[in-house]
């Protein structure tokens, strides 16, 4: 288990707490993102996540570095699950701790936003009547053909 990792098994939140708890941290914020069954009136049967794991883990660590610069003293741990996830399962856990709660909350919200912006993770939503890959437009899923000759 690593402080910043992509996993294929269910996430055990308690295991990641070890990276953010110590005698100096008075506030700990734990965010868990779960698979929801209904999105804008459409029933999700399940989700599938894929990631470019080496880069994704590097980007998770980068988010923690950014947090440390913005809020010195804040500790961070992030895990994101890939594979097939059913409704209510945990897709991501983000833990932040700080000497005082305000920075722990701010850092946690920042981590959630940055994860969606820079980490190469793709989500496929499977509905009763179809499916679609969802992801940041700056990253391309392997099923998308991109003409790289102009780059």
N, C-alpha and C positions, 0 to 999 in steps of 0.2 A: 504494500500500500504506500502511495506517495501523497504528498501534500497537494499536488495538482495532478489530476489524472482523469483519463477516460477509462470507463469500466464497462464490462458486459454483464455483470451480475447485479442484483439489487443493491442499492446504496444503503450502507449502515452508517447513519449520521454520527453516531457516537464515536466511531473510529476516527473521524476527521476532526473531532473536537480536540484531540491531543495536540494538534498543531497550533491551536489558537488559545489554549488555556494556560495561564500561569499566574503567579502571585501579583503581577502588575496590572492585569487586565480586569477591570471592574464591570465592563459591559460586553456581553457576547450576543451577537445577532446571528440567527440561523434562518436562512431562506431555503425553502424547498419548493421546487417547481414540479408540479404533478401533471400527469396526463388527465385532461378533462374529457368527459364523454360528449358534451354538447358545446359547439362553437358556432355562434351566430345562427342558431336554429338547425344546424346540421349535426347529426349523430356521428361521432368518431368511433369506429370499431376498434382501432388501435393505431399506434404510431410506430414508425421505424426510424431510427436515427443512424446516421453514418457519420464518420469523422475521418479526417486525415490525422491520425493519432499523434505522430511525432510533433507536427506543427501545432495541433490543438493543445497539447500539453505545454508546449513552449509558450503559447499565447496566454494560457491560464496563468502561468508564472509571471508573464509580462504584466498582466492585470494587477497581480499582487505587488509588483514593483512600482507600478503607477500609483497604487493606493498608498504605498509606503512613502512615496514622495509627497503626495497631497496631504496625507494625514500621518505624520511620523508617530511611530509606536503602535500602529494598527497591524495586527496579524491576520492573515487570510489563508483559507484552504478552500479549494473548489474541486468537485468531482462531477462529471457528467456521464450519464449512462448512454450506451449505444445499443442497437439491436431492436427487437420488438418489445414494446411496452404497452400494457393494457391500461384502461382507465384506472385512475387513482395511484398508479405506480409513480415513484419518484424518478424524474428525468435528470434533475440537477440539485446539488446542494452547494450553498455558498455560506461559509462561516467567516465572520469577521469579529475581531475583538479589539478593544481599546481600553485605555485607563478609564475613560468616561463614555457613556452610552451614545452620546450624540455622534461622535466620530465613527463608532461601530455601525450605526444606522446609515450614515452618509456613505461610508465605504461599501457597505453591502449593496445599496442601491446603485452605486457607481459600477460595482462588479457585475451586476445583472445586466445593465445597459451595455457595458463593454463586451461582455461575453457574446451578446447578440450581434455586436458590430464587427468584431475581429477574429473570433474563433471559428475555424473551418469545420463546422458541424451542420449537417443537413437533416431536415426532418421531412419524412413522407407521411402525410395524413391519409389514412385509409378510411373511407366512409362507406356507408351501406350501398351507395350508388356510384362510387368512383374513388379516385386517389389523385394526389398531387404532391410533388416535392416543393417544400417551402424552405427558403433560405435567404440570406442576405444577397442582394443583387450583385455585390462585388465579388462573390465567390460562386463558383460553378460546380454543380454536382457532376459526378463522372458520367452520368447519362446524357449530359448536355454537350452537343458538339460545338466547339468554339474555334473559329478561324484565328489561329495565333500567328499567321504569316505577316500580319500588319503590326505586330508588337515587337 
